[in-house]
């Protein structure tokens, strides 16, 4: 991991576990949740959540940023999108990607949407654990990895019915069986038995994220986002 280590050192280093950063995190989460627009009655509103919990590679943060720009500009999620990201460069600027924060975001979205007509898209990007969970790394914090089963519990607890889950990680296809049903579509960057070429991350967005969000989802021929069944 040393090749792409972007952790600040010396006098400029700021610990994610410092009191000042943790206080700022609470403020940033409140601001992010308060900034979410309510759903519009009679309109199928799309909400977007980006989640990049591995701070070891700057490419993961770039992935969710690219995705959010595309969704806001092409799919009208501006005011209805939130990105949670772990990066040593933004500890006092952006909400951490933790299960606790993800739960807060999904519960807030669940409260403001019409579950019968609105859709929530999640983009999960990062490396994976031996058990195929999404690794959460942000030292010195000890964060829990996000498993497909854990995400299902979060969605159910929030009362979110219609969802699109895009997963970019190692053996991403393992998330499909655990999450896909008549009301949940899962798009994986690789099959369950393939370790994607860029699932360990890098300094730029992943090849999958660049193609899917940077190109395909920007095409006018992609069509309208509609409810799936």
mmCIF file of the C-alpha atoms, coordinates in Angstrom:
data_MODEL
# 
_entry.id   MODEL 
# 
loop_
_atom_site.group_PDB 
_atom_site.id 
_atom_site.type_symbol 
_atom_site.label_atom_id 
_atom_site.label_alt_id 
_atom_site.label_comp_id 
_atom_site.label_asym_id 
_atom_site.label_entity_id 
_atom_site.label_seq_id 
_atom_site.pdbx_PDB_ins_code 
_atom_site.Cartn_x 
_atom_site.Cartn_y 
_atom_site.Cartn_z 
_atom_site.occupancy 
_atom_site.B_iso_or_equiv 
_atom_site.pdbx_formal_charge 
_atom_site.auth_seq_id 
_atom_site.auth_comp_id 
_atom_site.auth_asym_id 
_atom_site.auth_atom_id 
_atom_site.pdbx_PDB_model_num 
ATOM 1   C CA . UNK A 1 1   ? 0.000   0.000   0.000   1.00 0.00 ? 1   UNK A CA 1 
ATOM 2   C CA . UNK A 1 2   ? 2.977   2.304   0.454   1.00 0.00 ? 2   UNK A CA 1 
ATOM 3   C CA . UNK A 1 3   ? 3.184   3.342   -3.190  1.00 0.00 ? 3   UNK A CA 1 
ATOM 4   C CA . UNK A 1 4   ? -0.030  5.359   -3.090  1.00 0.00 ? 4   UNK A CA 1 
ATOM 5   C CA . UNK A 1 5   ? -0.008  6.312   0.614   1.00 0.00 ? 5   UNK A CA 1 
ATOM 6   C CA . UNK A 1 6   ? -1.424  9.830   0.757   1.00 0.00 ? 6   UNK A CA 1 
ATOM 7   C CA . UNK A 1 7   ? -1.518  10.104  4.568   1.00 0.00 ? 7   UNK A CA 1 
ATOM 8   C CA . UNK A 1 8   ? -0.282  13.535  5.698   1.00 0.00 ? 8   UNK A CA 1 
ATOM 9   C CA . UNK A 1 9   ? 2.710   13.399  7.993   1.00 0.00 ? 9   UNK A CA 1 
ATOM 10  C CA . UNK A 1 10  ? 4.474   15.762  10.345  1.00 0.00 ? 10  UNK A CA 1 
ATOM 11  C CA . UNK A 1 11  ? 2.999   19.025  11.549  1.00 0.00 ? 11  UNK A CA 1 
ATOM 12  C CA . UNK A 1 12  ? 0.261   19.016  8.897   1.00 0.00 ? 12  UNK A CA 1 
ATOM 13  C CA . UNK A 1 13  ? -1.132  15.621  9.886   1.00 0.00 ? 13  UNK A CA 1 
ATOM 14  C CA . UNK A 1 14  ? -4.624  15.628  11.387  1.00 0.00 ? 14  UNK A CA 1 
ATOM 15  C CA . UNK A 1 15  ? -5.853  12.523  13.159  1.00 0.00 ? 15  UNK A CA 1 
ATOM 16  C CA . UNK A 1 16  ? -9.373  11.339  12.280  1.00 0.00 ? 16  UNK A CA 1 
ATOM 17  C CA . UNK A 1 17  ? -9.741  10.493  15.959  1.00 0.00 ? 17  UNK A CA 1 
ATOM 18  C CA . UNK A 1 18  ? -8.912  13.975  17.275  1.00 0.00 ? 18  UNK A CA 1 
ATOM 19  C CA . UNK A 1 19  ? -11.595 15.787  19.263  1.00 0.00 ? 19  UNK A CA 1 
ATOM 20  C CA . UNK A 1 20  ? -11.733 18.659  16.780  1.00 0.00 ? 20  UNK A CA 1 
ATOM 21  C CA . UNK A 1 21  ? -12.286 16.323  13.835  1.00 0.00 ? 21  UNK A CA 1 
ATOM 22  C CA . UNK A 1 22  ? -14.946 14.276  15.611  1.00 0.00 ? 22  UNK A CA 1 
ATOM 23  C CA . UNK A 1 23  ? -16.808 17.474  16.538  1.00 0.00 ? 23  UNK A CA 1 
ATOM 24  C CA . UNK A 1 24  ? -16.584 18.635  12.918  1.00 0.00 ? 24  UNK A CA 1 
ATOM 25  C CA . UNK A 1 25  ? -17.886 15.266  11.742  1.00 0.00 ? 25  UNK A CA 1 
ATOM 26  C CA . UNK A 1 26  ? -21.058 15.676  13.784  1.00 0.00 ? 26  UNK A CA 1 
ATOM 27  C CA . UNK A 1 27  ? -21.610 19.115  12.259  1.00 0.00 ? 27  UNK A CA 1 
ATOM 28  C CA . UNK A 1 28  ? -20.945 17.876  8.706   1.00 0.00 ? 28  UNK A CA 1 
ATOM 29  C CA . UNK A 1 29  ? -23.373 14.989  9.080   1.00 0.00 ? 29  UNK A CA 1 
ATOM 30  C CA . UNK A 1 30  ? -26.098 17.306  10.364  1.00 0.00 ? 30  UNK A CA 1 
ATOM 31  C CA . UNK A 1 31  ? -25.489 19.649  7.431   1.00 0.00 ? 31  UNK A CA 1 
ATOM 32  C CA . UNK A 1 32  ? -25.529 16.814  4.896   1.00 0.00 ? 32  UNK A CA 1 
ATOM 33  C CA . UNK A 1 33  ? -28.809 15.424  6.220   1.00 0.00 ? 33  UNK A CA 1 
ATOM 34  C CA . UNK A 1 34  ? -30.443 18.838  6.530   1.00 0.00 ? 34  UNK A CA 1 
ATOM 35  C CA . UNK A 1 35  ? -29.439 19.557  2.926   1.00 0.00 ? 35  UNK A CA 1 
ATOM 36  C CA . UNK A 1 36  ? -31.431 16.666  1.491   1.00 0.00 ? 36  UNK A CA 1 
ATOM 37  C CA . UNK A 1 37  ? -34.528 17.787  -0.399  1.00 0.00 ? 37  UNK A CA 1 
ATOM 38  C CA . UNK A 1 38  ? -37.870 16.164  0.326   1.00 0.00 ? 38  UNK A CA 1 
ATOM 39  C CA . UNK A 1 39  ? -39.475 13.967  -2.289  1.00 0.00 ? 39  UNK A CA 1 
ATOM 40  C CA . UNK A 1 40  ? -41.977 15.453  -4.722  1.00 0.00 ? 40  UNK A CA 1 
ATOM 41  C CA . UNK A 1 41  ? -45.427 13.949  -4.658  1.00 0.00 ? 41  UNK A CA 1 
ATOM 42  C CA . UNK A 1 42  ? -46.342 12.249  -7.922  1.00 0.00 ? 42  UNK A CA 1 
ATOM 43  C CA . UNK A 1 43  ? -42.728 12.265  -9.151  1.00 0.00 ? 43  UNK A CA 1 
ATOM 44  C CA . UNK A 1 44  ? -40.341 9.320   -9.072  1.00 0.00 ? 44  UNK A CA 1 
ATOM 45  C CA . UNK A 1 45  ? -37.425 10.963  -7.260  1.00 0.00 ? 45  UNK A CA 1 
ATOM 46  C CA . UNK A 1 46  ? -33.964 9.421   -7.355  1.00 0.00 ? 46  UNK A CA 1 
ATOM 47  C CA . UNK A 1 47  ? -31.607 9.712   -4.372  1.00 0.00 ? 47  UNK A CA 1 
ATOM 48  C CA . UNK A 1 48  ? -27.887 8.910   -4.569  1.00 0.00 ? 48  UNK A CA 1 
ATOM 49  C CA . UNK A 1 49  ? -25.511 7.778   -1.820  1.00 0.00 ? 49  UNK A CA 1 
ATOM 50  C CA . UNK A 1 50  ? -21.793 7.247   -2.442  1.00 0.00 ? 50  UNK A CA 1 
ATOM 51  C CA . UNK A 1 51  ? -19.791 5.205   0.071   1.00 0.00 ? 51  UNK A CA 1 
ATOM 52  C CA . UNK A 1 52  ? -15.981 4.876   -0.093  1.00 0.00 ? 52  UNK A CA 1 
ATOM 53  C CA . UNK A 1 53  ? -14.690 3.523   3.253   1.00 0.00 ? 53  UNK A CA 1 
ATOM 54  C CA . UNK A 1 54  ? -11.073 2.616   2.369   1.00 0.00 ? 54  UNK A CA 1 
ATOM 55  C CA . UNK A 1 55  ? -8.724  5.570   2.902   1.00 0.00 ? 55  UNK A CA 1 
ATOM 56  C CA . UNK A 1 56  ? -5.640  3.780   1.579   1.00 0.00 ? 56  UNK A CA 1 
ATOM 57  C CA . UNK A 1 57  ? -6.196  4.731   -2.058  1.00 0.00 ? 57  UNK A CA 1 
ATOM 58  C CA . UNK A 1 58  ? -7.239  8.188   -3.343  1.00 0.00 ? 58  UNK A CA 1 
ATOM 59  C CA . UNK A 1 59  ? -8.906  6.530   -6.333  1.00 0.00 ? 59  UNK A CA 1 
ATOM 60  C CA . UNK A 1 60  ? -11.807 5.328   -4.186  1.00 0.00 ? 60  UNK A CA 1 
ATOM 61  C CA . UNK A 1 61  ? -12.686 8.900   -3.213  1.00 0.00 ? 61  UNK A CA 1 
ATOM 62  C CA . UNK A 1 62  ? -12.329 9.940   -6.851  1.00 0.00 ? 62  UNK A CA 1 
ATOM 63  C CA . UNK A 1 63  ? -14.736 7.133   -7.775  1.00 0.00 ? 63  UNK A CA 1 
ATOM 64  C CA . UNK A 1 64  ? -17.605 8.390   -5.623  1.00 0.00 ? 64  UNK A CA 1 
ATOM 65  C CA . UNK A 1 65  ? -16.953 12.011  -6.593  1.00 0.00 ? 65  UNK A CA 1 
ATOM 66  C CA . UNK A 1 66  ? -17.181 11.128  -10.282 1.00 0.00 ? 66  UNK A CA 1 
ATOM 67  C CA . UNK A 1 67  ? -20.364 9.171   -9.633  1.00 0.00 ? 67  UNK A CA 1 
ATOM 68  C CA . UNK A 1 68  ? -21.995 12.007  -7.684  1.00 0.00 ? 68  UNK A CA 1 
ATOM 69  C CA . UNK A 1 69  ? -21.206 14.552  -10.397 1.00 0.00 ? 69  UNK A CA 1 
ATOM 70  C CA . UNK A 1 70  ? -22.734 12.311  -13.035 1.00 0.00 ? 70  UNK A CA 1 
ATOM 71  C CA . UNK A 1 71  ? -25.845 11.597  -10.994 1.00 0.00 ? 71  UNK A CA 1 
ATOM 72  C CA . UNK A 1 72  ? -26.345 15.256  -10.064 1.00 0.00 ? 72  UNK A CA 1 
ATOM 73  C CA . UNK A 1 73  ? -25.783 16.577  -13.573 1.00 0.00 ? 73  UNK A CA 1 
ATOM 74  C CA . UNK A 1 74  ? -27.374 13.839  -15.670 1.00 0.00 ? 74  UNK A CA 1 
ATOM 75  C CA . UNK A 1 75  ? -29.971 12.296  -13.363 1.00 0.00 ? 75  UNK A CA 1 
ATOM 76  C CA . UNK A 1 76  ? -31.111 15.347  -11.387 1.00 0.00 ? 76  UNK A CA 1 
ATOM 77  C CA . UNK A 1 77  ? -30.012 14.138  -7.929  1.00 0.00 ? 77  UNK A CA 1 
ATOM 78  C CA . UNK A 1 78  ? -28.591 17.522  -6.939  1.00 0.00 ? 78  UNK A CA 1 
ATOM 79  C CA . UNK A 1 79  ? -30.042 18.184  -3.494  1.00 0.00 ? 79  UNK A CA 1 
ATOM 80  C CA . UNK A 1 80  ? -30.747 14.478  -3.187  1.00 0.00 ? 80  UNK A CA 1 
ATOM 81  C CA . UNK A 1 81  ? -27.220 13.064  -3.046  1.00 0.00 ? 81  UNK A CA 1 
ATOM 82  C CA . UNK A 1 82  ? -24.762 12.393  -0.224  1.00 0.00 ? 82  UNK A CA 1 
ATOM 83  C CA . UNK A 1 83  ? -21.190 11.095  -0.359  1.00 0.00 ? 83  UNK A CA 1 
ATOM 84  C CA . UNK A 1 84  ? -19.461 9.468   2.612   1.00 0.00 ? 84  UNK A CA 1 
ATOM 85  C CA . UNK A 1 85  ? -15.716 9.042   2.140   1.00 0.00 ? 85  UNK A CA 1 
ATOM 86  C CA . UNK A 1 86  ? -12.632 8.145   4.135   1.00 0.00 ? 86  UNK A CA 1 
ATOM 87  C CA . UNK A 1 87  ? -9.558  10.072  3.076   1.00 0.00 ? 87  UNK A CA 1 
ATOM 88  C CA . UNK A 1 88  ? -6.601  11.340  5.107   1.00 0.00 ? 88  UNK A CA 1 
ATOM 89  C CA . UNK A 1 89  ? -6.823  14.594  3.139   1.00 0.00 ? 89  UNK A CA 1 
ATOM 90  C CA . UNK A 1 90  ? -10.416 15.479  4.051   1.00 0.00 ? 90  UNK A CA 1 
ATOM 91  C CA . UNK A 1 91  ? -10.897 14.379  7.665   1.00 0.00 ? 91  UNK A CA 1 
ATOM 92  C CA . UNK A 1 92  ? -12.240 17.800  8.697   1.00 0.00 ? 92  UNK A CA 1 
ATOM 93  C CA . UNK A 1 93  ? -14.067 18.522  5.447   1.00 0.00 ? 93  UNK A CA 1 
ATOM 94  C CA . UNK A 1 94  ? -16.233 15.513  4.545   1.00 0.00 ? 94  UNK A CA 1 
ATOM 95  C CA . UNK A 1 95  ? -18.333 12.994  6.504   1.00 0.00 ? 95  UNK A CA 1 
ATOM 96  C CA . UNK A 1 96  ? -16.610 9.703   7.223   1.00 0.00 ? 96  UNK A CA 1 
ATOM 97  C CA . UNK A 1 97  ? -17.703 6.530   5.442   1.00 0.00 ? 97  UNK A CA 1 
ATOM 98  C CA . UNK A 1 98  ? -18.751 4.450   8.434   1.00 0.00 ? 98  UNK A CA 1 
ATOM 99  C CA . UNK A 1 99  ? -21.674 2.123   8.971   1.00 0.00 ? 99  UNK A CA 1 
ATOM 100 C CA . UNK A 1 100 ? -22.972 4.538   11.617  1.00 0.00 ? 100 UNK A CA 1 
ATOM 101 C CA . UNK A 1 101 ? -23.020 7.426   9.148   1.00 0.00 ? 101 UNK A CA 1 
ATOM 102 C CA . UNK A 1 102 ? -24.485 5.261   6.390   1.00 0.00 ? 102 UNK A CA 1 
ATOM 103 C CA . UNK A 1 103 ? -27.275 4.197   8.732   1.00 0.00 ? 103 UNK A CA 1 
ATOM 104 C CA . UNK A 1 104 ? -28.026 7.857   9.521   1.00 0.00 ? 104 UNK A CA 1 
ATOM 105 C CA . UNK A 1 105 ? -28.167 8.771   5.844   1.00 0.00 ? 105 UNK A CA 1 
ATOM 106 C CA . UNK A 1 106 ? -30.438 5.880   4.898   1.00 0.00 ? 106 UNK A CA 1 
ATOM 107 C CA . UNK A 1 107 ? -32.767 6.493   7.833   1.00 0.00 ? 107 UNK A CA 1 
ATOM 108 C CA . UNK A 1 108 ? -33.059 10.160  6.858   1.00 0.00 ? 108 UNK A CA 1 
ATOM 109 C CA . UNK A 1 109 ? -33.757 9.274   3.233   1.00 0.00 ? 109 UNK A CA 1 
ATOM 110 C CA . UNK A 1 110 ? -36.280 6.667   4.348   1.00 0.00 ? 110 UNK A CA 1 
ATOM 111 C CA . UNK A 1 111 ? -38.094 9.371   6.312   1.00 0.00 ? 111 UNK A CA 1 
ATOM 112 C CA . UNK A 1 112 ? -38.385 11.840  3.436   1.00 0.00 ? 112 UNK A CA 1 
ATOM 113 C CA . UNK A 1 113 ? -39.128 9.614   0.431   1.00 0.00 ? 113 UNK A CA 1 
ATOM 114 C CA . UNK A 1 114 ? -42.321 7.996   -0.734  1.00 0.00 ? 114 UNK A CA 1 
ATOM 115 C CA . UNK A 1 115 ? -41.302 4.320   -0.456  1.00 0.00 ? 115 UNK A CA 1 
ATOM 116 C CA . UNK A 1 116 ? -43.851 3.306   -3.061  1.00 0.00 ? 116 UNK A CA 1 
ATOM 117 C CA . UNK A 1 117 ? -42.449 5.478   -5.855  1.00 0.00 ? 117 UNK A CA 1 
ATOM 118 C CA . UNK A 1 118 ? -38.960 6.829   -5.064  1.00 0.00 ? 118 UNK A CA 1 
ATOM 119 C CA . UNK A 1 119 ? -35.661 5.070   -5.796  1.00 0.00 ? 119 UNK A CA 1 
ATOM 120 C CA . UNK A 1 120 ? -32.375 5.094   -3.882  1.00 0.00 ? 120 UNK A CA 1 
ATOM 121 C CA . UNK A 1 121 ? -29.086 4.359   -5.674  1.00 0.00 ? 121 UNK A CA 1 
ATOM 122 C CA . UNK A 1 122 ? -26.000 3.420   -3.663  1.00 0.00 ? 122 UNK A CA 1 
ATOM 123 C CA . UNK A 1 123 ? -22.482 3.271   -5.052  1.00 0.00 ? 123 UNK A CA 1 
ATOM 124 C CA . UNK A 1 124 ? -20.079 1.238   -2.902  1.00 0.00 ? 124 UNK A CA 1 
ATOM 125 C CA . UNK A 1 125 ? -16.406 1.260   -3.867  1.00 0.00 ? 125 UNK A CA 1 
ATOM 126 C CA . UNK A 1 126 ? -13.285 -0.050  -2.191  1.00 0.00 ? 126 UNK A CA 1 
ATOM 127 C CA . UNK A 1 127 ? -11.258 -3.123  -1.409  1.00 0.00 ? 127 UNK A CA 1 
ATOM 128 C CA . UNK A 1 128 ? -12.788 -6.158  0.271   1.00 0.00 ? 128 UNK A CA 1 
ATOM 129 C CA . UNK A 1 129 ? -12.152 -8.377  3.264   1.00 0.00 ? 129 UNK A CA 1 
ATOM 130 C CA . UNK A 1 130 ? -11.566 -12.119 3.093   1.00 0.00 ? 130 UNK A CA 1 
ATOM 131 C CA . UNK A 1 131 ? -15.297 -12.556 3.694   1.00 0.00 ? 131 UNK A CA 1 
ATOM 132 C CA . UNK A 1 132 ? -16.244 -10.314 0.735   1.00 0.00 ? 132 UNK A CA 1 
ATOM 133 C CA . UNK A 1 133 ? -17.338 -7.378  2.901   1.00 0.00 ? 133 UNK A CA 1 
ATOM 134 C CA . UNK A 1 134 ? -16.363 -3.837  1.896   1.00 0.00 ? 134 UNK A CA 1 
ATOM 135 C CA . UNK A 1 135 ? -13.248 -2.961  3.912   1.00 0.00 ? 135 UNK A CA 1 
ATOM 136 C CA . UNK A 1 136 ? -13.408 0.156   6.102   1.00 0.00 ? 136 UNK A CA 1 
ATOM 137 C CA . UNK A 1 137 ? -9.937  1.534   6.786   1.00 0.00 ? 137 UNK A CA 1 
ATOM 138 C CA . UNK A 1 138 ? -9.269  4.944   8.336   1.00 0.00 ? 138 UNK A CA 1 
ATOM 139 C CA . UNK A 1 139 ? -6.511  4.697   10.971  1.00 0.00 ? 139 UNK A CA 1 
ATOM 140 C CA . UNK A 1 140 ? -6.421  5.132   13.880  1.00 0.00 ? 140 UNK A CA 1 
ATOM 141 C CA . UNK A 1 141 ? -10.199 4.624   13.830  1.00 0.00 ? 141 UNK A CA 1 
ATOM 142 C CA . UNK A 1 142 ? -11.413 1.037   14.115  1.00 0.00 ? 142 UNK A CA 1 
ATOM 143 C CA . UNK A 1 143 ? -14.300 0.807   11.666  1.00 0.00 ? 143 UNK A CA 1 
ATOM 144 C CA . UNK A 1 144 ? -16.519 -2.162  10.881  1.00 0.00 ? 144 UNK A CA 1 
ATOM 145 C CA . UNK A 1 145 ? -16.590 -3.569  7.350   1.00 0.00 ? 145 UNK A CA 1 
ATOM 146 C CA . UNK A 1 146 ? -19.867 -3.417  5.437   1.00 0.00 ? 146 UNK A CA 1 
ATOM 147 C CA . UNK A 1 147 ? -21.232 -6.798  4.367   1.00 0.00 ? 147 UNK A CA 1 
ATOM 148 C CA . UNK A 1 148 ? -24.039 -7.382  1.852   1.00 0.00 ? 148 UNK A CA 1 
ATOM 149 C CA . UNK A 1 149 ? -26.209 -8.750  4.663   1.00 0.00 ? 149 UNK A CA 1 
ATOM 150 C CA . UNK A 1 150 ? -25.458 -5.665  6.764   1.00 0.00 ? 150 UNK A CA 1 
ATOM 151 C CA . UNK A 1 151 ? -26.476 -3.368  3.936   1.00 0.00 ? 151 UNK A CA 1 
ATOM 152 C CA . UNK A 1 152 ? -29.723 -5.306  3.506   1.00 0.00 ? 152 UNK A CA 1 
ATOM 153 C CA . UNK A 1 153 ? -30.484 -4.746  7.187   1.00 0.00 ? 153 UNK A CA 1 
ATOM 154 C CA . UNK A 1 154 ? -29.803 -1.006  6.856   1.00 0.00 ? 154 UNK A CA 1 
ATOM 155 C CA . UNK A 1 155 ? -32.111 -0.695  3.842   1.00 0.00 ? 155 UNK A CA 1 
ATOM 156 C CA . UNK A 1 156 ? -34.877 -2.660  5.541   1.00 0.00 ? 156 UNK A CA 1 
ATOM 157 C CA . UNK A 1 157 ? -34.564 -0.630  8.751   1.00 0.00 ? 157 UNK A CA 1 
ATOM 158 C CA . UNK A 1 158 ? -34.901 2.585   6.717   1.00 0.00 ? 158 UNK A CA 1 
ATOM 159 C CA . UNK A 1 159 ? -37.990 1.292   4.931   1.00 0.00 ? 159 UNK A CA 1 
ATOM 160 C CA . UNK A 1 160 ? -36.383 1.739   1.510   1.00 0.00 ? 160 UNK A CA 1 
ATOM 161 C CA . UNK A 1 161 ? -38.098 -0.472  -1.071  1.00 0.00 ? 161 UNK A CA 1 
ATOM 162 C CA . UNK A 1 162 ? -36.808 0.452   -4.510  1.00 0.00 ? 162 UNK A CA 1 
ATOM 163 C CA . UNK A 1 163 ? -33.025 0.504   -4.704  1.00 0.00 ? 163 UNK A CA 1 
ATOM 164 C CA . UNK A 1 164 ? -30.166 0.236   -7.176  1.00 0.00 ? 164 UNK A CA 1 
ATOM 165 C CA . UNK A 1 165 ? -26.895 -0.926  -5.660  1.00 0.00 ? 165 UNK A CA 1 
ATOM 166 C CA . UNK A 1 166 ? -23.682 -0.524  -7.646  1.00 0.00 ? 166 UNK A CA 1 
ATOM 167 C CA . UNK A 1 167 ? -20.712 -2.373  -6.147  1.00 0.00 ? 167 UNK A CA 1 
ATOM 168 C CA . UNK A 1 168 ? -17.086 -1.977  -7.223  1.00 0.00 ? 168 UNK A CA 1 
ATOM 169 C CA . UNK A 1 169 ? -14.848 -4.267  -5.186  1.00 0.00 ? 169 UNK A CA 1 
ATOM 170 C CA . UNK A 1 170 ? -13.082 -7.628  -5.332  1.00 0.00 ? 170 UNK A CA 1 
ATOM 171 C CA . UNK A 1 171 ? -15.393 -10.514 -6.296  1.00 0.00 ? 171 UNK A CA 1 
ATOM 172 C CA . UNK A 1 172 ? -18.239 -7.963  -6.365  1.00 0.00 ? 172 UNK A CA 1 
ATOM 173 C CA . UNK A 1 173 ? -20.663 -10.550 -7.743  1.00 0.00 ? 173 UNK A CA 1 
ATOM 174 C CA . UNK A 1 174 ? -20.960 -12.050 -4.252  1.00 0.00 ? 174 UNK A CA 1 
ATOM 175 C CA . UNK A 1 175 ? -23.173 -9.072  -3.383  1.00 0.00 ? 175 UNK A CA 1 
ATOM 176 C CA . UNK A 1 176 ? -25.768 -9.987  -6.000  1.00 0.00 ? 176 UNK A CA 1 
ATOM 177 C CA . UNK A 1 177 ? -27.306 -13.058 -4.381  1.00 0.00 ? 177 UNK A CA 1 
ATOM 178 C CA . UNK A 1 178 ? -27.425 -11.407 -0.969  1.00 0.00 ? 178 UNK A CA 1 
ATOM 179 C CA . UNK A 1 179 ? -29.191 -8.253  -2.139  1.00 0.00 ? 179 UNK A CA 1 
ATOM 180 C CA . UNK A 1 180 ? -30.998 -8.677  -5.457  1.00 0.00 ? 180 UNK A CA 1 
ATOM 181 C CA . UNK A 1 181 ? -34.749 -9.181  -5.424  1.00 0.00 ? 181 UNK A CA 1 
ATOM 182 C CA . UNK A 1 182 ? -37.845 -7.884  -7.223  1.00 0.00 ? 182 UNK A CA 1 
ATOM 183 C CA . UNK A 1 183 ? -37.300 -4.407  -5.750  1.00 0.00 ? 183 UNK A CA 1 
ATOM 184 C CA . UNK A 1 184 ? -33.499 -4.270  -5.666  1.00 0.00 ? 184 UNK A CA 1 
ATOM 185 C CA . UNK A 1 185 ? -31.179 -4.235  -8.678  1.00 0.00 ? 185 UNK A CA 1 
ATOM 186 C CA . UNK A 1 186 ? -27.492 -4.976  -8.088  1.00 0.00 ? 186 UNK A CA 1 
ATOM 187 C CA . UNK A 1 187 ? -24.794 -3.988  -10.581 1.00 0.00 ? 187 UNK A CA 1 
ATOM 188 C CA . UNK A 1 188 ? -21.409 -5.556  -9.819  1.00 0.00 ? 188 UNK A CA 1 
ATOM 189 C CA . UNK A 1 189 ? -18.010 -4.623  -11.229 1.00 0.00 ? 189 UNK A CA 1 
ATOM 190 C CA . UNK A 1 190 ? -16.990 -8.288  -11.532 1.00 0.00 ? 190 UNK A CA 1 
ATOM 191 C CA . UNK A 1 191 ? -18.393 -11.781 -11.089 1.00 0.00 ? 191 UNK A CA 1 
ATOM 192 C CA . UNK A 1 192 ? -18.270 -13.636 -7.776  1.00 0.00 ? 192 UNK A CA 1 
ATOM 193 C CA . UNK A 1 193 ? -15.205 -15.633 -8.794  1.00 0.00 ? 193 UNK A CA 1 
ATOM 194 C CA . UNK A 1 194 ? -13.165 -12.809 -10.333 1.00 0.00 ? 194 UNK A CA 1 
ATOM 195 C CA . UNK A 1 195 ? -10.888 -10.410 -8.495  1.00 0.00 ? 195 UNK A CA 1 
ATOM 196 C CA . UNK A 1 196 ? -11.286 -7.214  -10.492 1.00 0.00 ? 196 UNK A CA 1 
ATOM 197 C CA . UNK A 1 197 ? -8.086  -5.740  -11.891 1.00 0.00 ? 197 UNK A CA 1 
ATOM 198 C CA . UNK A 1 198 ? -8.508  -2.459  -9.987  1.00 0.00 ? 198 UNK A CA 1 
ATOM 199 C CA . UNK A 1 199 ? -10.378 -3.564  -6.851  1.00 0.00 ? 199 UNK A CA 1 
ATOM 200 C CA . UNK A 1 200 ? -7.287  -2.765  -4.744  1.00 0.00 ? 200 UNK A CA 1 
ATOM 201 C CA . UNK A 1 201 ? -7.534  0.866   -5.833  1.00 0.00 ? 201 UNK A CA 1 
ATOM 202 C CA . UNK A 1 202 ? -5.073  3.378   -7.228  1.00 0.00 ? 202 UNK A CA 1 
ATOM 203 C CA . UNK A 1 203 ? -4.560  7.104   -7.597  1.00 0.00 ? 203 UNK A CA 1 
ATOM 204 C CA . UNK A 1 204 ? -7.364  7.517   -10.151 1.00 0.00 ? 204 UNK A CA 1 
ATOM 205 C CA . UNK A 1 205 ? -10.987 6.354   -10.370 1.00 0.00 ? 205 UNK A CA 1 
ATOM 206 C CA . UNK A 1 206 ? -11.376 2.644   -11.059 1.00 0.00 ? 206 UNK A CA 1 
ATOM 207 C CA . UNK A 1 207 ? -11.807 1.478   -14.633 1.00 0.00 ? 207 UNK A CA 1 
ATOM 208 C CA . UNK A 1 208 ? -15.308 0.306   -13.753 1.00 0.00 ? 208 UNK A CA 1 
ATOM 209 C CA . UNK A 1 209 ? -16.298 3.602   -12.138 1.00 0.00 ? 209 UNK A CA 1 
ATOM 210 C CA . UNK A 1 210 ? -14.868 5.573   -15.024 1.00 0.00 ? 210 UNK A CA 1 
ATOM 211 C CA . UNK A 1 211 ? -16.761 3.533   -17.617 1.00 0.00 ? 211 UNK A CA 1 
ATOM 212 C CA . UNK A 1 212 ? -20.032 3.166   -15.720 1.00 0.00 ? 212 UNK A CA 1 
ATOM 213 C CA . UNK A 1 213 ? -20.450 6.632   -14.204 1.00 0.00 ? 213 UNK A CA 1 
ATOM 214 C CA . UNK A 1 214 ? -17.936 8.660   -16.189 1.00 0.00 ? 214 UNK A CA 1 
ATOM 215 C CA . UNK A 1 215 ? -19.206 7.455   -19.565 1.00 0.00 ? 215 UNK A CA 1 
ATOM 216 C CA . UNK A 1 216 ? -22.234 5.124   -19.750 1.00 0.00 ? 216 UNK A CA 1 
ATOM 217 C CA . UNK A 1 217 ? -24.445 6.913   -17.243 1.00 0.00 ? 217 UNK A CA 1 
ATOM 218 C CA . UNK A 1 218 ? -23.763 10.231  -18.944 1.00 0.00 ? 218 UNK A CA 1 
ATOM 219 C CA . UNK A 1 219 ? -25.031 9.090   -22.326 1.00 0.00 ? 219 UNK A CA 1 
ATOM 220 C CA . UNK A 1 220 ? -28.317 10.626  -23.429 1.00 0.00 ? 220 UNK A CA 1 
ATOM 221 C CA . UNK A 1 221 ? -29.280 7.282   -24.880 1.00 0.00 ? 221 UNK A CA 1 
ATOM 222 C CA . UNK A 1 222 ? -29.178 5.659   -21.440 1.00 0.00 ? 222 UNK A CA 1 
ATOM 223 C CA . UNK A 1 223 ? -32.887 6.358   -21.086 1.00 0.00 ? 223 UNK A CA 1 
ATOM 224 C CA . UNK A 1 224 ? -34.961 7.537   -18.165 1.00 0.00 ? 224 UNK A CA 1 
ATOM 225 C CA . UNK A 1 225 ? -34.543 6.076   -14.689 1.00 0.00 ? 225 UNK A CA 1 
ATOM 226 C CA . UNK A 1 226 ? -37.686 4.039   -14.163 1.00 0.00 ? 226 UNK A CA 1 
ATOM 227 C CA . UNK A 1 227 ? -38.988 1.630   -11.580 1.00 0.00 ? 227 UNK A CA 1 
ATOM 228 C CA . UNK A 1 228 ? -37.902 -1.924  -12.200 1.00 0.00 ? 228 UNK A CA 1 
ATOM 229 C CA . UNK A 1 229 ? -39.865 -5.078  -11.493 1.00 0.00 ? 229 UNK A CA 1 
# 
